[in-house]
Amino acid sequence: MANADSHRGAELISSYGCGGCHEVPGVVGATGVVGPPLNEFGRRVYVAGLLRNTPDNLIDWLKNPQSIVPGNAMPDLGVKDRDARDMAAYLYSLD
């Protein structure tokens, strides 16, 4: 992804606490089982089971999942634009 830092994205995934719910390869302590494991994320067709897996859709999902699927289990964490881009870059590296 252009203008994104996947290394920073891994650090952000840790600092936002994503590993409390998701298993995320390469992120220390990211062993959650509430949400789906995020291994091979770059190969997935959908984000959240309904959005095409595109960078823009993933970034929107990371920033505000409740506006996309109200009441889903993923909380709004106040993820900023740049943070979401970097997190997405890391997730897309998991292919």
VOLOSE-362725 format. One line per field, with one value per residue: residue number from 1; chain; x, y, z negated of N, C-alpha, C in turn. Coordinates in pm, 1 decimal. Atoms other than C-alpha are relative to their C-alpha. Layout:
<pts>
n	(NUM,...)
chain	(A,...)
n_X	(X,...)
n_Y	(Y,...)
n_Z	(Z,...)
ca_X	(X,...)
ca_Y	(Y,...)
ca_Z	(Z,...)
c_X	(X,...)
c_Y	(Y,...)
c_Z	(Z,...)
</pts>
This chain:
<pts>
n	(1,2,3,4,5,6,7,8,9,10,11,12,13,14,15,16,17,18,19,20,21,22,23,24,25,26,27,28,29,30,31,32,33,34,35,36,37,38,39,40,41,42,43,44,45,46,47,48,49,50,51,52,53,54,55,56,57,58,59,60,61,62,63,64,65,66,67,68,69,70,71,72,73,74,75,76,77,78,79,80,81,82,83,84,85,86,87,88,89,90,91,92,93,94,95)
chain	(A,A,A,A,A,A,A,A,A,A,A,A,A,A,A,A,A,A,A,A,A,A,A,A,A,A,A,A,A,A,A,A,A,A,A,A,A,A,A,A,A,A,A,A,A,A,A,A,A,A,A,A,A,A,A,A,A,A,A,A,A,A,A,A,A,A,A,A,A,A,A,A,A,A,A,A,A,A,A,A,A,A,A,A,A,A,A,A,A,A,A,A,A,A,A)
n_X	(83.8,-74.1,9.4,34.4,-113.7,50.8,-66.3,75.5,132.3,-6.4,-7.9,131.6,90.6,-27.3,37.1,146.2,54.1,70.7,-32.0,89.3,110.5,-44.8,-133.6,-65.1,-137.8,-105.2,26.9,-17.8,116.2,125.6,45.8,142.4,87.7,134.8,15.8,-70.2,-144.6,-25.0,-102.2,30.3,103.6,-11.0,65.7,144.3,85.7,86.7,-25.7,122.0,98.6,87.3,-68.8,-111.1,-126.9,-79.4,-59.9,93.7,100.3,-63.0,-28.8,129.5,38.6,-85.4,30.4,134.9,76.5,139.7,80.5,17.6,87.8,35.5,21.8,-94.3,-86.1,-121.9,27.0,-64.9,-115.5,-52.7,-117.0,-19.6,-21.7,-134.2,-13.9,76.1,-74.9,-116.3,49.6,42.5,-121.1,-50.2,90.8,-17.5,-127.9,26.1,59.7)
n_Y	(-118.9,-125.3,-90.4,76.0,62.1,125.0,25.2,-81.2,61.5,110.4,-61.5,-56.7,111.6,33.7,-108.1,-14.4,115.3,89.0,137.7,48.1,69.3,67.5,55.6,-73.6,47.3,-100.3,-100.5,65.1,-1.2,-5.5,138.3,0.6,94.8,-56.3,-26.9,97.9,-16.7,-86.5,57.2,-2.1,-100.8,-51.0,91.7,5.2,-67.9,-94.3,-55.2,8.3,85.6,-65.1,-101.1,49.7,-24.4,-102.2,-87.1,-102.1,63.2,42.0,-120.9,-44.5,95.7,-18.3,-129.3,-11.3,120.5,-7.2,-70.5,91.6,106.7,-36.4,107.6,111.2,15.8,-80.2,-133.4,-117.5,-26.8,-132.6,15.0,-115.2,33.1,52.0,126.6,102.5,31.2,80.8,129.9,71.7,43.9,118.8,111.8,45.7,74.0,135.0,80.7)
n_Z	(0.0,-6.5,115.3,120.2,67.4,56.4,128.8,95.5,10.2,97.1,133.2,29.7,29.1,139.8,92.6,3.2,71.0,-92.7,36.2,104.7,-66.5,-121.7,-15.8,-108.1,-14.8,6.2,102.7,129.2,88.0,-74.8,0.6,31.9,-69.3,-11.6,-143.2,-83.3,-15.6,-114.4,-86.8,-143.5,-22.9,-135.9,-94.2,24.0,-96.7,70.3,132.5,81.1,-64.2,-96.7,-80.6,-81.0,66.6,-66.6,101.2,49.4,85.4,124.5,77.3,55.2,103.4,117.4,61.9,55.4,-34.3,42.2,-100.9,-113.1,48.8,136.7,95.8,-12.4,117.7,-8.2,53.6,-56.6,85.1,-28.4,-85.6,-88.9,-141.2,-25.5,72.2,-72.4,-122.3,36.7,45.7,-121.1,-71.3,67.4,-24.1,-138.8,-11.7,51.0,-106.4)
ca_X	(0.0,128.8,195.4,165.7,407.5,331.9,590.3,416.3,86.9,194.0,284.2,-52.3,-239.8,-71.0,-129.1,-496.6,-542.0,-663.1,-494.2,-739.6,-999.1,-798.2,-507.8,-266.0,50.8,364.5,204.2,321.0,32.6,-228.3,-392.9,-758.5,-1038.2,-1339.7,-1297.5,-1161.0,-789.7,-634.1,-379.9,-366.7,-577.7,-447.1,-608.9,-956.2,-1240.1,-1443.8,-1396.9,-1652.2,-1827.0,-1983.4,-1738.3,-1509.4,-1156.9,-1012.5,-779.9,-1047.7,-1308.1,-1065.2,-957.4,-1323.4,-1391.9,-1094.8,-1195.3,-1564.7,-1697.2,-2017.5,-2124.7,-2090.1,-2254.1,-2428.0,-2420.7,-2139.4,-1881.4,-1597.9,-1582.6,-1510.0,-1160.6,-1111.9,-859.0,-720.5,-683.3,-305.5,-320.5,-588.8,-380.7,-71.9,-271.5,-425.2,-79.2,29.6,-281.5,-231.3,123.1,-30.4,-82.8)
ca_Y	(0.0,343.5,589.4,320.8,171.5,-194.9,-215.1,71.2,-103.2,-410.7,-188.8,-13.7,-344.1,-421.2,-78.9,-61.7,-401.1,-587.0,-903.8,-920.6,-1040.7,-1155.2,-1386.2,-1179.7,-1347.0,-1151.5,-942.2,-1043.1,-1135.6,-1123.9,-1453.5,-1358.2,-1592.4,-1358.5,-1239.0,-1434.4,-1503.5,-1257.0,-1488.8,-1473.5,-1158.1,-1042.6,-1344.7,-1284.3,-1177.9,-993.3,-771.8,-839.4,-1086.9,-823.2,-559.4,-641.3,-668.1,-344.8,-102.6,167.9,-69.7,-211.3,135.7,240.2,-76.7,-19.7,341.4,287.8,-69.2,22.2,259.4,-26.0,-303.5,-154.4,-381.4,-605.5,-726.3,-505.3,-184.8,161.8,226.8,578.1,462.0,761.7,770.6,722.6,449.8,262.2,285.4,147.7,-128.1,-223.1,-236.6,-483.7,-697.9,-708.5,-832.4,-1145.7,-1345.0)
ca_Z	(0.0,92.9,-187.7,-454.0,-705.6,-772.2,-1054.1,-1233.1,-1156.0,-1353.2,-1648.1,-1625.2,-1614.0,-1942.7,-2099.4,-2000.4,-2167.7,-1858.4,-1986.2,-2274.3,-2024.0,-1720.4,-1657.8,-1450.1,-1321.1,-1403.2,-1676.7,-2022.9,-2251.7,-1973.6,-2057.8,-2099.1,-2000.5,-2008.8,-1649.3,-1355.7,-1322.8,-1079.8,-920.9,-539.1,-551.2,-215.0,-48.2,-185.4,38.8,-226.2,-529.6,-802.6,-576.7,-351.9,-226.4,65.9,-69.9,66.3,-111.0,-130.5,-273.5,-528.7,-637.1,-678.4,-878.0,-1109.8,-1171.0,-1237.4,-1227.4,-1409.4,-1130.7,-880.5,-1083.4,-1387.8,-1689.8,-1567.4,-1818.9,-1692.5,-1894.7,-1759.7,-1893.9,-1760.0,-1500.4,-1311.1,-929.6,-921.2,-1185.6,-990.4,-670.8,-846.7,-1016.6,-682.2,-523.8,-789.9,-749.6,-371.8,-428.6,-586.9,-272.4)
c_X	(87.9,-24.2,-42.7,124.7,-49.1,65.0,-71.2,-139.5,-3.9,4.8,-134.6,-102.3,18.3,-51.4,-150.3,-66.8,-75.6,20.6,-80.8,-116.1,44.6,137.4,60.8,144.7,99.5,-21.2,2.2,-126.3,-134.1,-51.4,-149.4,-79.4,-143.8,-32.6,78.1,151.5,25.5,115.7,-49.2,-107.2,1.3,-68.3,-151.8,-77.1,-80.7,60.8,-133.1,-111.6,-87.4,65.9,107.4,129.4,86.6,62.5,-98.0,-105.3,59.7,29.4,-128.4,-44.6,81.3,-33.5,-136.1,-86.3,-147.3,-87.3,-28.2,-94.9,-34.3,-26.0,94.4,95.8,126.0,-29.1,64.5,111.3,59.3,126.5,5.0,31.5,136.8,20.0,-71.3,73.4,118.9,-41.2,-43.7,121.3,58.3,-89.1,12.9,132.6,-15.4,-67.0,79.5)
c_Y	(124.7,83.3,-70.5,-69.3,-126.0,-32.5,78.5,-59.3,-113.6,54.1,57.5,-108.1,-43.9,108.9,25.3,-120.1,-98.5,-147.3,-53.7,-79.5,-84.9,-63.8,69.3,-46.9,116.2,109.0,-71.2,15.6,3.7,-141.7,-11.6,-97.6,51.4,25.9,-102.2,20.9,78.0,-47.3,0.8,102.5,50.9,-86.0,-1.3,80.3,110.6,46.1,-4.9,-77.5,67.4,105.5,-66.6,37.8,91.2,87.1,103.5,-59.1,-43.5,120.1,53.0,-90.2,21.2,129.9,2.2,-120.5,7.7,76.5,-90.2,-112.9,32.0,-122.9,-117.6,1.8,85.9,142.7,109.5,38.5,138.2,-3.9,117.9,-47.7,-62.5,-134.1,-112.1,-41.2,-90.2,-138.7,-85.0,-51.6,-123.9,-120.8,-52.7,-70.3,-144.4,-84.0,-128.1)
c_Z	(0.0,-125.9,-127.4,-53.4,-70.7,-134.3,-110.3,-20.6,-99.2,-142.1,-41.7,-31.5,-144.4,-93.5,-6.4,-67.5,87.6,-34.6,-116.0,57.4,118.9,-18.8,121.6,9.7,-2.7,-101.4,-135.1,-84.7,71.3,20.4,-31.0,84.5,12.1,146.9,80.2,-3.4,129.2,87.0,145.0,36.1,143.7,104.1,-14.0,102.4,-67.9,-131.5,-72.7,68.8,103.1,86.5,83.6,-69.8,85.9,-107.9,-55.7,-92.6,-133.5,-88.5,-62.7,-114.5,-127.6,-73.5,-68.0,34.0,-38.0,99.0,119.4,-36.2,-145.7,-87.3,14.5,-118.2,3.8,-45.9,84.6,-96.8,23.0,85.0,97.6,142.2,24.1,-69.2,74.3,127.5,-32.1,-48.7,119.1,76.3,-66.2,28.9,142.2,21.5,-45.6,107.8,14.2)
</pts>
